[in-house]
Amino acid sequence: MSNVFTLESLDEEIEQQYAPLRFQIDGAEIVLRSLLRIPRTDRDAVLERLRTLEQDEEAADSLDEDETLAAVQFVLSTVAEGKGQGDKLIKALGNDLLRNMKVLEHWTEATKPGEATHSPS
């Protein structure tokens, strides 16, 4: 028996490991991509905002809600796939910090790289 690894099996493994979060709004689907699936310049900007959010979380007494909301909305709109989809998501969520944070939390959990299942040999 040979152990063959193909381009198709590689793509399947990557898709399983770095699958996006699919978010439904009024019957439409918005795809929130994994960090490794967005362009590097966007990824660097998103990572910077995420670091800022982590620092704000650690120093909760100095939390600025407007800055936090802006950072969360930037991340969500940047990782949304497709022209105008980020704006559509932000408009649907509004300026409700908790709604935005909850979607960010789901995105973080859903797109965290997990163990891919190995192809049968």
C-alpha positions as CSV (number, residue, x, y, z in Angstrom):
1,M,0.0,0.0,0.0
2,S,1.3,3.4,-0.9
3,N,0.9,6.5,1.2
4,V,-0.3,9.1,-1.3
5,F,-1.0,12.7,-0.4
6,T,-2.7,14.8,-3.2
7,L,-3.3,18.4,-3.8
8,E,-7.0,17.7,-3.3
9,S,-6.4,16.1,0.1
10,L,-4.1,19.0,1.1
11,D,-6.9,21.5,0.2
12,E,-9.4,19.5,2.2
13,E,-7.2,19.4,5.2
14,I,-6.6,23.1,5.1
15,E,-10.3,23.8,4.7
16,Q,-11.1,21.7,7.7
17,Q,-8.4,23.2,9.8
18,Y,-9.0,26.8,8.8
19,A,-12.7,26.8,8.1
20,P,-14.4,30.2,8.2
21,L,-17.3,31.2,10.5
22,R,-20.6,31.5,8.5
23,F,-22.9,34.1,10.0
24,Q,-26.6,34.4,8.9
25,I,-28.3,37.7,8.6
26,D,-31.8,38.0,7.3
27,G,-31.3,34.9,5.1
28,A,-28.0,36.1,3.7
29,E,-24.7,34.5,4.7
30,I,-21.6,36.4,5.6
31,V,-18.3,34.5,5.7
32,L,-15.8,35.5,8.4
33,R,-12.4,34.1,7.2
34,S,-9.6,32.8,9.3
35,L,-6.7,35.2,9.8
36,L,-4.5,33.1,7.6
37,R,-6.9,33.4,4.8
38,I,-6.8,37.2,4.6
39,P,-4.0,39.3,3.0
40,R,-1.0,39.9,5.2
41,T,-1.4,43.7,5.5
42,D,-5.0,43.2,6.7
43,R,-3.9,40.3,9.0
44,D,-1.3,42.6,10.6
45,A,-3.9,45.3,11.2
46,V,-6.3,42.8,12.6
47,L,-3.7,41.3,14.9
48,E,-2.8,44.8,16.2
49,R,-6.5,45.5,17.0
50,L,-6.8,42.1,18.7
51,R,-3.7,42.9,20.8
52,T,-5.3,46.2,21.8
53,L,-8.5,44.5,22.8
54,E,-6.5,42.0,25.0
55,Q,-4.7,44.8,26.7
56,D,-8.0,46.7,27.3
57,E,-9.5,43.5,28.7
58,E,-6.6,43.1,31.2
59,A,-7.0,46.8,32.3
60,A,-10.8,46.7,32.4
61,D,-11.0,49.8,34.6
62,S,-9.6,51.9,31.7
63,L,-11.9,50.4,29.1
64,D,-13.0,52.9,26.5
65,E,-16.2,51.5,25.0
66,D,-16.0,53.6,21.8
67,E,-12.5,52.5,21.1
68,T,-13.3,48.9,21.9
69,L,-16.3,49.0,19.6
70,A,-14.3,50.5,16.8
71,A,-11.6,47.9,17.2
72,V,-14.1,45.0,17.2
73,Q,-16.0,46.4,14.2
74,F,-12.7,46.9,12.3
75,V,-11.7,43.2,12.9
76,L,-15.2,41.9,11.9
77,S,-15.4,44.0,8.8
78,T,-11.9,43.2,7.7
79,V,-12.3,39.4,8.0
80,A,-15.6,39.4,6.2
81,E,-15.3,37.9,2.8
82,G,-16.6,39.8,-0.2
83,K,-17.0,43.4,-1.2
84,G,-19.4,45.3,1.1
85,Q,-20.0,42.3,3.4
86,G,-18.1,43.8,6.3
87,D,-20.2,46.9,6.1
88,K,-23.4,44.8,5.9
89,L,-22.4,42.9,9.0
90,I,-21.5,46.0,11.0
91,K,-24.8,47.7,10.0
92,A,-26.8,44.6,11.1
93,L,-25.0,44.4,14.4
94,G,-25.2,48.2,15.0
95,N,-23.3,49.9,17.8
96,D,-24.2,47.3,20.4
97,L,-20.9,46.4,22.0
98,L,-22.1,43.1,23.4
99,R,-23.5,41.9,20.0
100,N,-20.2,42.8,18.3
101,M,-18.1,41.2,21.0
102,K,-20.2,38.0,20.9
103,V,-19.7,37.7,17.1
104,L,-16.0,38.3,17.6
105,E,-15.9,35.6,20.3
106,H,-17.6,33.1,18.0
107,W,-15.3,34.0,15.1
108,T,-12.2,33.6,17.3
109,E,-13.4,30.2,18.5
110,A,-14.5,29.0,15.1
111,T,-11.4,30.0,13.2
112,K,-8.9,28.8,15.8
113,P,-6.8,26.2,14.0
114,G,-7.7,22.8,15.2
115,E,-6.4,19.4,14.5
116,A,-7.1,18.3,11.0
117,T,-8.2,14.7,10.5
118,H,-5.6,12.7,8.6
119,S,-6.5,11.2,5.2
120,P,-7.0,7.4,5.2
121,S,-3.9,5.7,3.9
